[in-house]
Amino acid sequence: MLTEEEIMKRIREGRRFMHMYDDRDPDYTTDQYLNKPQPPLFKEPVSDTIISLPRDFTALPVDSDFLHVINSRESHRVYTEEDMSLLELSWLLWCSQGVKDMRGKKYATLRTVPCGGARHEFELYMAVNHVEGLTRGFYHYLPQNHSIEMLSACEDLSDFIDDTMNGQTWACKSSVIFYFDMVAYRAEWRYGIYAHRIALVDAGYVSQNLYLACTSIGLGGCAIGSIREAKANAAFGLDGEEEFIFLAHPVGKISAKDKQKELDFYAFVHDYDDED
């Protein structure tokens, strides 16, 4: 068990991490300013099974009332287990990592989400559970041409989801779980020892875009930081050092009939009310 002194030491370290510059390193510079080659903007596909995604979203009933979308956004943990359509999946991927343009020939991508230095250090992997037309299994998003590649099939994802979601079994009923992978050197090339603070800020942008994209078409989701990453890394072929899963976001079909079930997740707050 950690001592009180050890706890406070960790807290101070965490607070220091939140500062952008450290006066202990006045002469520090990054690989970008040392003119070292920048890392690739994308990962190349590793599978022969590539599925192009639709780009015409006019058939989706997208809520165009932005204030209503903002006010309606909330976390959902109860799903109907109905299939999500491929068009709906395409919309979520486009809104959270889609490439709109390039800056220069290969310096940076301009995407649907902001990112420090336009480094876009994340890759997006998926455990597809209930998506129309897709085999259940593991996939990787290819933003360079808005497509996905199938990495491997898995008929029953329950154990994998339960394990990687740290025992949060409700996620097993989701249509798809997005797993965000940090390609560390993409950010480190520009920001060096401060890259990881920037990356956590960037993760907030991506997560919120995904939340709003879900809300805009009547889907529900919930960002999850408490994950067991080792099994996810293995499933997606990541080494856990240069690349690693650090955030997950289950998404699924929802129903107004399940409102009470959603409220039941917060039944514990009544215990606090009773103590007053």
C-alpha positions as CSV (number, residue, x, y, z in Angstrom):
1,M,0.0,0.0,0.0
2,L,1.3,3.5,-0.8
3,T,2.2,5.6,2.1
4,E,0.8,9.1,2.5
5,E,4.2,10.5,1.5
6,E,4.3,8.4,-1.6
7,I,0.8,9.5,-2.6
8,M,1.7,13.1,-2.2
9,K,4.8,12.6,-4.3
10,R,2.8,11.1,-7.1
11,I,0.3,13.9,-6.9
12,R,3.1,16.5,-7.2
13,E,4.5,14.7,-10.2
14,G,1.1,14.7,-11.8
15,R,0.7,18.4,-11.3
16,R,4.2,19.1,-12.7
17,F,3.3,17.0,-15.7
18,M,0.5,19.4,-16.4
19,H,2.9,22.3,-16.9
20,M,4.0,22.8,-20.5
21,Y,7.6,23.9,-19.9
22,D,10.0,22.8,-17.3
23,D,12.7,25.2,-16.2
24,R,15.0,22.3,-15.4
25,D,15.5,21.9,-19.2
26,P,16.2,25.4,-20.6
27,D,18.3,24.1,-23.5
28,Y,16.1,21.3,-24.5
29,T,14.9,21.1,-28.1
30,T,12.8,18.6,-30.1
31,D,13.6,16.4,-33.1
32,Q,11.6,18.6,-35.4
33,Y,13.9,21.6,-34.6
34,L,16.9,19.3,-35.0
35,N,15.7,18.6,-38.5
36,K,15.2,14.9,-38.0
37,P,12.8,13.2,-40.4
38,Q,9.2,13.4,-39.4
39,P,7.3,10.2,-38.9
40,P,4.6,9.1,-41.4
41,L,1.3,10.7,-41.1
42,F,-0.6,7.4,-41.4
43,K,-0.1,3.8,-40.8
44,E,-0.2,1.8,-44.0
45,P,-2.7,-1.1,-44.2
46,V,-1.6,-4.6,-43.2
47,S,-4.6,-6.5,-44.4
48,D,-5.9,-7.5,-47.9
49,T,-9.4,-7.0,-46.7
50,I,-10.1,-3.3,-47.3
51,I,-13.7,-1.9,-47.1
52,S,-14.4,1.5,-48.6
53,L,-16.7,3.6,-46.5
54,P,-19.6,5.8,-47.9
55,R,-18.9,9.5,-47.9
56,D,-22.4,10.7,-48.8
57,F,-24.2,11.4,-45.5
58,T,-27.3,13.0,-46.9
59,A,-29.3,9.8,-46.1
60,L,-28.6,10.1,-42.4
61,P,-31.0,12.0,-40.2
62,V,-28.4,14.3,-38.8
63,D,-29.7,16.8,-36.2
64,S,-28.7,20.2,-37.5
65,D,-29.7,22.0,-34.4
66,F,-26.2,22.4,-32.8
67,L,-27.5,23.7,-29.5
68,H,-29.9,20.7,-29.2
69,V,-27.0,18.3,-29.9
70,I,-24.9,20.0,-27.2
71,N,-27.7,19.9,-24.7
72,S,-28.6,16.3,-25.5
73,R,-25.1,14.9,-25.3
74,E,-24.7,12.4,-22.4
75,S,-23.0,9.1,-21.7
76,H,-25.0,6.0,-22.5
77,R,-24.3,2.5,-21.2
78,V,-27.4,0.7,-22.2
79,Y,-27.7,-0.6,-25.8
80,T,-30.4,-2.4,-27.7
81,E,-27.9,-4.7,-29.6
82,E,-29.4,-3.7,-32.9
83,D,-27.1,-3.4,-35.9
84,M,-25.5,-0.1,-36.6
85,S,-25.5,0.7,-40.3
86,L,-22.2,1.0,-42.3
87,L,-23.2,4.6,-43.1
88,E,-23.6,5.4,-39.4
89,L,-20.1,3.9,-38.7
90,S,-18.7,5.9,-41.6
91,W,-20.2,9.1,-40.1
92,L,-18.6,8.4,-36.7
93,L,-15.2,7.7,-38.2
94,W,-15.3,10.8,-40.4
95,C,-16.4,13.1,-37.6
96,S,-13.7,11.8,-35.2
97,Q,-10.6,11.3,-37.5
98,G,-11.6,12.2,-41.1
99,V,-9.0,13.9,-43.3
100,K,-10.3,17.0,-45.0
101,D,-7.1,18.2,-46.6
102,M,-3.3,18.2,-46.5
103,R,-0.9,20.9,-45.4
104,G,2.0,20.9,-47.8
105,K,2.8,17.7,-49.7
106,K,3.1,15.6,-46.6
107,Y,3.8,17.9,-43.6
108,A,0.4,17.5,-41.9
109,T,-3.2,16.5,-42.3
110,L,-6.1,18.8,-41.7
111,R,-8.9,16.7,-40.0
112,T,-12.3,17.1,-38.6
113,V,-10.8,17.4,-35.1
114,P,-8.1,19.9,-33.9
115,C,-4.8,18.6,-32.8
116,G,-1.6,20.1,-31.3
117,G,0.8,20.9,-34.2
118,A,-1.6,19.0,-36.5
119,R,0.3,15.9,-35.5
120,H,-2.8,13.6,-35.2
121,E,-0.9,11.1,-33.1
122,F,-3.9,8.7,-32.8
123,E,-4.8,5.7,-34.8
124,L,-8.3,4.3,-34.5
125,Y,-9.0,0.6,-34.0
126,M,-12.3,-1.1,-33.5
127,A,-13.9,-4.2,-32.1
128,V,-17.0,-4.5,-34.4
129,N,-19.8,-6.3,-32.7
130,H,-23.1,-5.3,-34.4
131,V,-22.5,-3.5,-37.7
132,E,-24.6,-4.3,-40.8
133,G,-22.5,-6.0,-43.5
134,L,-19.4,-6.4,-41.4
135,T,-18.0,-9.6,-40.0
136,R,-17.7,-9.5,-36.2
137,G,-14.0,-8.9,-35.3
138,F,-11.1,-6.4,-35.2
139,Y,-10.7,-3.5,-37.6
140,H,-8.5,-0.5,-38.3
141,Y,-9.6,2.8,-39.7
142,L,-7.6,4.2,-42.7
143,P,-8.2,7.9,-42.7
144,Q,-6.0,8.5,-45.8
145,N,-8.8,7.2,-48.0
146,H,-11.7,6.8,-45.5
147,S,-11.8,3.1,-45.4
148,I,-11.4,0.3,-42.9
149,E,-9.3,-2.9,-43.0
150,M,-10.3,-6.1,-41.3
151,L,-7.5,-7.5,-39.1
152,S,-9.2,-10.7,-37.9
153,A,-12.6,-12.2,-37.3
154,C,-13.9,-13.1,-33.8
155,E,-17.3,-14.7,-33.5
156,D,-17.7,-13.9,-29.8
157,L,-16.1,-10.7,-28.6
158,S,-17.6,-10.8,-25.1
159,D,-14.5,-12.0,-23.2
160,F,-12.3,-9.6,-25.1
161,I,-14.6,-6.6,-24.4
162,D,-15.2,-7.6,-20.7
163,D,-11.4,-7.9,-20.2
164,T,-10.3,-4.8,-22.0
165,M,-13.1,-2.7,-20.5
166,N,-11.9,-3.7,-17.0
167,G,-15.0,-5.7,-16.2
168,Q,-17.6,-3.2,-17.5
169,T,-19.8,-5.9,-19.0
170,W,-22.4,-3.4,-20.2
171,A,-20.0,-2.6,-23.1
172,C,-20.6,-6.1,-24.5
173,K,-23.9,-5.0,-25.9
174,S,-22.5,-2.1,-27.9
175,S,-22.4,-2.1,-31.7
176,V,-18.7,-1.1,-31.9
177,I,-16.0,-0.2,-29.5
178,F,-13.5,2.4,-30.6
179,Y,-10.0,1.9,-29.3
180,F,-7.7,4.9,-29.6
181,D,-4.0,4.1,-30.2
182,M,-1.2,6.6,-29.4
183,V,1.5,6.5,-32.0
184,A,3.9,8.2,-29.6
185,Y,6.7,9.5,-31.9
186,R,4.2,11.4,-34.1
187,A,3.7,13.8,-31.2
188,E,7.2,13.4,-29.7
189,W,8.9,14.5,-32.9
190,R,7.4,17.9,-32.5
191,Y,6.9,18.3,-28.8
192,G,9.5,15.9,-27.3
193,I,9.3,15.5,-23.6
194,Y,6.1,17.6,-23.5
195,A,4.2,15.6,-26.1
196,H,2.3,13.4,-23.7
197,R,0.6,16.4,-22.1
198,I,-0.5,17.7,-25.5
199,A,-1.7,14.2,-26.5
200,L,-4.1,14.1,-23.5
201,V,-5.6,17.5,-24.6
202,D,-5.9,16.1,-28.1
203,A,-7.7,13.1,-26.8
204,G,-10.4,15.4,-25.3
205,Y,-11.0,16.9,-28.8
206,V,-11.5,13.5,-30.4
207,S,-13.6,12.1,-27.7
208,Q,-16.0,15.1,-27.7
209,N,-16.3,14.9,-31.5
210,L,-17.3,11.3,-31.2
211,Y,-19.8,12.0,-28.5
212,L,-21.4,14.8,-30.6
213,A,-21.4,12.7,-33.8
214,C,-23.2,9.9,-31.9
215,T,-25.8,12.4,-30.4
216,S,-26.4,14.0,-33.8
217,I,-27.7,10.7,-35.3
218,G,-29.4,9.2,-32.2
219,L,-26.7,6.8,-31.1
220,G,-25.2,6.5,-27.6
221,G,-21.7,6.0,-26.3
222,C,-19.5,6.4,-23.3
223,A,-15.8,7.2,-23.2
224,I,-13.8,4.8,-21.0
225,G,-10.4,5.6,-19.5
226,S,-10.3,2.6,-17.1
227,I,-9.1,-0.1,-19.5
228,R,-6.7,-3.0,-19.5
229,E,-4.6,-2.2,-22.5
230,A,-2.3,-5.3,-22.9
231,K,-5.0,-7.5,-24.4
232,A,-6.1,-4.7,-26.7
233,N,-2.6,-4.1,-27.8
234,A,-2.1,-7.7,-28.7
235,A,-5.4,-7.9,-30.6
236,F,-4.5,-5.0,-32.8
237,G,-0.8,-5.9,-33.2
238,L,0.7,-3.0,-31.2
239,D,3.9,-3.3,-29.3
240,G,2.7,-1.5,-26.2
241,E,5.7,0.9,-26.2
242,E,5.9,2.8,-29.4
243,E,2.1,2.3,-29.8
244,F,-0.5,1.5,-27.2
245,I,-4.2,1.7,-26.6
246,F,-5.1,4.3,-24.0
247,L,-8.8,5.1,-24.5
248,A,-11.9,3.3,-25.5
249,H,-15.4,4.4,-26.5
250,P,-18.2,1.9,-26.8
251,V,-21.1,3.1,-29.1
252,G,-24.4,1.5,-29.8
253,K,-28.1,1.8,-30.6
254,I,-30.2,3.2,-27.8
255,S,-33.9,3.4,-26.9
256,A,-35.8,5.9,-24.8
257,K,-37.5,2.9,-23.1
258,D,-34.2,2.2,-21.4
259,K,-34.0,5.5,-19.5
260,Q,-34.6,3.9,-16.2
261,K,-31.8,1.3,-16.8
262,E,-29.5,4.2,-17.5
263,L,-30.5,5.9,-14.3
264,D,-29.8,2.7,-12.4
265,F,-26.1,3.1,-13.1
266,Y,-26.3,6.1,-10.7
267,A,-28.3,4.5,-8.0
268,F,-25.3,4.7,-5.7
269,V,-25.7,8.5,-5.4
270,H,-28.8,7.9,-3.2
271,D,-26.4,6.5,-0.6
272,Y,-24.7,9.8,-0.5
273,D,-28.0,11.6,-0.3
274,D,-29.0,9.5,2.7
275,E,-25.9,10.5,4.6
276,D,-26.9,14.2,4.6
